[in-house]
């Protein structure tokens, strides 16, 4: 059920970089202070550096203020990407919809050309995320549902799952935290991370009981192998095998005992 979350490397990159109008023409209306249609090329701005894109065919239809996109408008890129929504001083800001030609879609809030605030992102394969965004990434509370029926409800940080505390103190104390229906940690926490003694139950019946440090297996621990072979570091975990050993930075580094 669990799938690796796409970082949306290419898709989100195109949605979250800043564009401003370069060479082009106002072909209809008032492109200074009013409603107009502009077509041409554009500059790509990444980290305050301007890179000229020498491709014509981009079209913007909407409101202008002092020569900049400002208000409601629709911008269509030559490659089929399209944004419909609010602009502020040439940047996407407010409510809007961004679509990609390969089928992905985002509907929600923008700030400084990035997905920021509440929104819904739908992937071409049917997976969907509904929740909070920050600086173009999944960040905050949200729900990720999968086309195969899987579902995750909890916190995200910088585009990654953070899990959901369902019992106790998952910041500095004893608590229970879940990721997916099959994944659950019961044990000690420090600064919001698994730290100290704890038990982690993974998918396919894999289980680790032992010491943790900074969200990683670290110290003495037992790993109970599940139904499939997985790599633990210096030893493969074969079905039903119990491995007692020393772990460093989430990797098995020293085997003390093996029970078959």
C-alpha positions, -999 to 999 in steps of 0.1 A, spaced: 0 0 0 28 23 9 43 42 -19 73 65 -19 61 101 -21 72 118 -52 91 149 -45 74 162 -76 109 171 -88 101 183 -123 64 191 -119 68 212 -87 99 228 -100 80 243 -129 52 254 -106 74 270 -80 99 290 -99 92 326 -107 85 338 -142 82 374 -155 75 387 -189 104 392 -212 102 401 -249 67 401 -262 37 421 -274 4 433 -262 -19 421 -289 -52 432 -274 -65 456 -248 -45 474 -221 -14 456 -209 -3 485 -187 -33 493 -164 -63 473 -174 -74 441 -192 -53 428 -219 -37 399 -238 1 395 -239 21 370 -259 58 364 -262 87 349 -242 98 353 -206 126 353 -181 130 325 -156 141 337 -122 159 313 -99 175 326 -67 174 362 -79 192 353 -111 175 361 -144 177 335 -172 162 344 -206 141 317 -222 142 322 -259 110 305 -267 80 324 -279 44 312 -276 35 320 -240 2 338 -236 -13 357 -207 -49 370 -207 -60 390 -177 -55 421 -156 -25 444 -155 -12 471 -132 18 492 -139 28 468 -167 28 437 -145 3 408 -142 -19 419 -113 -54 406 -105 -71 378 -122 -56 361 -152 -47 330 -172 -12 322 -183 -5 294 -208 30 281 -215 41 269 -248 45 233 -234 9 231 -223 12 241 -186 -14 266 -175 -22 287 -145 -56 304 -139 -60 325 -108 -48 355 -89 -16 375 -95 1 402 -74 29 422 -89 37 397 -116 36 367 -92 10 340 -85 -6 350 -52 -39 340 -38 -63 313 -51 -55 296 -84 -53 264 -105 -21 251 -121 -23 222 -145 4 202 -163 0 186 -198 8 151 -183 -23 152 -161 -12 166 -127 -32 194 -112 -30 218 -82 -60 238 -69 -54 261 -39 -34 290 -25 -2 305 -39 23 329 -25 53 344 -43 48 320 -73 47 289 -50 20 266 -37 15 280 -2 -15 275 22 -44 251 17 -46 232 -15 -53 199 -34 -27 182 -55 -38 154 -79 -13 132 -96 -19 117 -131 -20 82 -116 -50 91 -93 -31 97 -61 -42 129 -43 -31 151 -14 -54 175 4 -39 198 30 -13 224 38 16 236 16 46 257 24 71 272 -2 59 247 -28 61 216 -7 37 194 13 40 209 47 16 207 77 -15 187 82 -28 167 52 -43 136 38 -26 116 11 -49 90 -7 -37 65 -32 -55 51 -63 -51 16 -48 -71 25 -17 -42 34 6 -45 64 28 -22 85 51 -35 112 75 -10 132 94 18 157 93 42 165 65 74 185 66 93 197 35 74 172 14 80 142 37 57 122 60 61 130 96 35 106 110 6 112 134 7 111 172 -23 91 184 -14 86 220 8 102 247 36 127 242 54 123 208 76 153 214 94 147 247 80 116 264 63 83 258 39 81 229 25 62 200 29 74 164 15 60 132 25 65 95 4 41 75 -21 16 87 8 -10 90 34 13 105 34 22 142 60 33 168 55 29 205 82 43 227 102 72 238 106 106 220 129 135 222 124 168 203 97 151 182 120 122 171 122 86 181 148 86 208 155 60 235 137 26 238 110 18 214 92 -7 192 86 0 155 62 -21 135 67 -20 97 47 -33 68 49 -70 59 52 -79 96 87 -65 101 94 -53 136 123 -36 155 126 -35 193 154 -16 207 173 17 210 167 48 188 185 81 183 173 110 162 146 89 145 170 61 135 178 27 149 209 32 170 223 9 197 212 -25 208 181 -40 192 163 -70 179 148 -71 144 120 -96 138 119 -103 100 86 -104 82 74 -121 51 100 -108 26 137 -105 24 150 -70 31 185 -56 35 195 -44 69 231 -36 63 256 -64 68 229 -91 68 197 -98 49 166 -103 69 151 -136 58 114 -145 67 108 -153 104 145 -147 113 152 -128 146 184 -108 146 200 -93 177 227 -68 170 242 -33 172 228 -6 150 244 27 140 226 53 120 198 29 110 222 2 97 230 -32 113 268 -31 120 274 -60 144 254 -92 147 253 -107 182 228 -135 177 206 -150 150 175 -171 157 161 -189 127 
